């Protein structure tokens, strides 16, 4: 299969010590509204095996533009405000183009 127009987004957030549960709750609160957005194909949350304070969001979007619209949306902006006091460092977001998939 060739290169897809879909994009994969890997977003990683690390909780401040003692704020792990709050980070989980904040991210779970945006899961359903994110999955309902146009262009969202997959939105899954994963906890690090090595560091339980790190949660990774694995997302697949129909296009980077759809993901950009998601980041401008109300529930994402609310998440960013909530995370300001929860995360140890700014979340990391990386985008990947699908090169080959089965």
C-alpha positions in Angstrom: 0.0 0.0 0.0 1.3 3.5 -0.8 1.5 6.6 1.3 -1.9 7.6 3.0 -3.2 11.1 3.4 -4.1 10.2 7.0 -1.8 11.4 9.7 -0.9 9.7 13.0 -0.5 11.9 16.0 1.4 10.9 19.1 0.8 13.2 22.0 2.6 12.6 25.3 2.0 14.2 28.6 3.9 13.7 31.9 2.0 14.4 35.2 3.6 16.2 38.1 4.3 13.9 41.0 1.0 13.2 42.7 -1.1 14.5 39.8 -1.2 11.2 37.8 -4.9 10.6 38.5 -5.8 14.2 37.6 -4.0 13.9 34.2 -5.8 10.6 33.5 -9.2 12.2 34.3 -8.6 15.2 32.2 -7.6 13.1 29.2 -10.4 10.7 29.6 -12.8 13.7 29.7 -11.8 14.7 26.1 -11.7 11.2 24.6 -15.4 10.9 23.6 -15.7 14.4 22.2 -12.5 13.9 20.3 -13.7 10.6 18.8 -16.9 12.3 17.7 -15.1 15.0 15.7 -15.0 14.9 11.9 -11.8 13.4 10.7 -11.0 11.5 13.8 -10.4 7.8 12.9 -8.7 6.6 16.1 -8.2 8.2 19.5 -6.7 5.9 22.2 -5.0 6.6 25.5 -2.0 4.6 26.7 -0.1 4.7 30.0 3.7 4.2 30.0 4.8 0.9 31.5 8.1 2.5 32.6 6.6 5.7 34.1 2.9 5.6 35.2 2.9 9.4 35.2 3.2 9.5 31.4 0.1 9.1 29.2 0.3 8.9 25.4 -2.5 9.6 23.1 -2.4 7.7 19.8 -4.6 9.4 17.2 -5.3 8.9 13.6 -6.9 11.7 11.6 -8.1 11.9 8.0 -5.7 14.9 7.5 -3.5 17.3 9.5 -6.1 20.0 8.8 -8.7 17.9 10.7 -6.3 17.5 13.6 -5.5 21.3 13.6 -9.3 22.0 13.8 -9.5 19.6 16.8 -6.7 21.6 18.5 -8.7 24.8 18.0 -11.9 23.3 19.5 -13.4 24.1 22.9 -12.8 20.8 24.6 -9.1 20.8 23.6 -8.6 24.3 24.8 -10.3 23.4 28.1 -7.9 20.4 28.4 -4.9 22.7 27.8 -6.0 25.0 30.6 -6.7 22.1 33.0 -3.3 20.5 32.2 -1.4 23.7 33.0 -1.4 22.8 36.7 -1.1 19.0 36.2 1.8 18.4 33.8 5.4 18.5 34.7 6.3 19.9 31.2 4.5 21.0 28.1 2.9 18.1 26.3 4.8 16.8 23.2 2.9 16.4 20.0 4.4 14.7 16.9 2.7 14.0 13.6 3.5 11.1 11.3 2.5 10.4 7.7 1.6 6.8 7.1 4.1 5.2 4.7 3.1 1.6 4.7 0.3 -0.2 6.5 -1.5 -3.5 6.3 
